[in-house]
Amino acid sequence: MVSRVIPVDRFDLVIFGGTGDLARRKIFPGLYRRFLAGQIPAEARIIGAARSDLDDASFRQSVAEAIDEFVGPAKRDAAAIQGFLERIRYVAVDARGEEGWAQLATMVRPDVVSAFYMSVAPALFGDLAERLKLHGIARADSRIVVEKPFGRDLDSARALNATLAAHFDERQIYRIDHYLGKETVQNLMAVRFANILFEPLWNAQYVDHVQITVAETVGVGGRGSYYDRSGAMRDMVQNHLMQLLCLIAMEAPYHFDPDAVRDEKLKVIRALQPVGPDDIVRGQYRARGGEPGYLDDAENPASRTESYIALKVHVANWRWKGTPFYLRTGKRLRARTSEIAITFKEPPHSIFDEAGGDWRENVLVIRLQPNEGMNLRVMIKEPGPGGMRLVQVPLDMSFAEALGEDGADIPDAYERLIMDVIRGNQTLFMRGDEVEAAWAWTDPVIAGWEARGDRPQGYDPGSSGPEDALMLIHRDGRRWREIQE
Ligand code: NAP
C-alpha cells in the first residue's frame, strides 16, 4: 500500500496525561507552534485528559503557562495563544476507573479524524485502550500514540504489543521514537536516497567505520529511581541509537512508504550480530566537587546500572561485512551533542606522498544537535605557494543557514510526529515487530553482563567517558571523535 499525505481539516486529539511533564514541555508547546503554522484549524479540538479535577479554564491556564515557559519569546503572541487555547478542552478521567469516560464519549466526534495520545505510564496503556473501546470512543480508523519506554525486555514488549493488538490494528498504533522526528534524521534518508553521490560508496568497500554518539551533560537527577531500572542500553541504545543505525545501514526501500521503510529497518536489526564482552564498555559518572555521582542520584549505592555505554556492533550482511559501527551514549559527559560520523577509507593509492600536509580520511558528519546539519570533510590543496600541500576543509551545511528562515524554523520532533499521526503517516513510527527485534538483540547483551557480574567503570563528569571506551576503538587503530558542541 502506498501512503499519501492527506491534508486534514478537522480532528479530535485527546492527550491522556495532559497535565504531565511531557505534555507541558513538548506536546502542548509543539501543538501551539503548529497552530502558528496554520495546521490546527478552527474545527480541531485538543482534549486534555487526566485524573486532576480541572475545568476547561484552569486547564487552559496551565497550557498557557507551559507555552510561556517552553516556547521562545519570538513566538509568544497573546492573540495567537488565545486562539490556540480556544481549541482546548479538558476532561477528568481515570484510566483505571469509570469517571469521565461517558463525558469523553460525547466530546470525541464520530465524523472527524480521532487520535489518542497516551502520554502516561505504559502500565496504563491497556486500561486506556480497553476503556476507549468499551465506551465506543475509539473507532476502527482512530489512531493511538504510545510513548517510550516500550517494554524493558522482549517479554514485556511482546506483552505490551499483545495488549494493544487486543484493541487496535497495527496500522492504528503510532509508537513514538522522537529521534525519528528530528529533521536531520529524515534528511539522512534524503541525502542517501535522493542523491547519486553517496550511495555507491555506502558500503564496506568504501566505509571504514561509523560512529554514533549521543552525549548529554546532565546526570539522571530526579529521574534516578526510574533510570536505575533502565540504564543507557535500555533507555537510549535499544531505541534511539538503534533507529539511527538502521537509517544508516538499511537498503533503499522501494518507495518512501511506511511499511517499505520499516521492512528495511527491520532487516538491519535482524542482521545485528551478538555483541561479546570485549566489545562493550559500561560506565557510571563519579561524584565531583559536591555534585552527586550516579550512585547518589540512583540512590542505590550498589547499583550496577550504566549511565554510559560504548559498543562495537557489526551488521552481518553483504553491504556491511567488515565495517564496524561504534555506538556510545552517556550522561554527565563533556558536551551535549548527537552526531553520526561516517569515515570513509583512504584512497587506494596516494599520488601525493611527498607533498606532505595533514592528510586525513573523508568524513561525513550528520549533526542532530546542536545546530542540525551536515558536514563533509574533504582534502584540498592548501592555498598559496609552497608546493602541493594538502589540507582538510569542511563542506559545511548548517540547515539553519543553508535554508534561511525556513531552516531556522525547524520544527521540533514532537510537533512533526503529532502532525504525522493526524495525517495518518506511520513512516516515522516504530512497528511492533521492529521493537521486538530490537529487544531480541538487546536482551542477550544485557543478560551477558548480568551473568558475568560486570560492574560499570567510574568516569569523571565532564569527561568523554570511561578509559576503557577509548581502548574499545584504539585497539582497532581508530579513535573516537571529540565530544564537543
Ligand atoms: P508524568 O509527568 O508523571 O505525567 C503522568 C500523567 O498521567 C499526568 O498527567 C497524570 O495526571 C496522568 N495520570 C496518572 N495516572 C492516571 C490515571 N490513572 N488515569 C489518567 N491519567 C493518569 O509523566 P510524563 O513525564 O509526562 O511521561 C508520560 C509518558 O511519556 C510516560 O510513558 C513516559 O515514559 C513518557 N516519556 C516522557 C518523557 C518526558 O520527558 N517527560 C520523555 C519520553 C517519554 P493526573 O495525576 O492528574 O492523573
Boltz pocket constraint, residues with backbone or C-beta under 6 A from the ligand:
constraints:
  - pocket:
      binder: B
      contacts: [[A, 16], [A, 17], [A, 18], [A, 19], [A, 20], [A, 21], [A, 22], [A, 23], [A, 49], [A, 50], [A, 51], [A, 52], [A, 93], [A, 94], [A, 95], [A, 96], [A, 118], [A, 119], [A, 120], [A, 121], [A, 122], [A, 124], [A, 147], [A, 148], [A, 149]]
      max_distance: 6.0
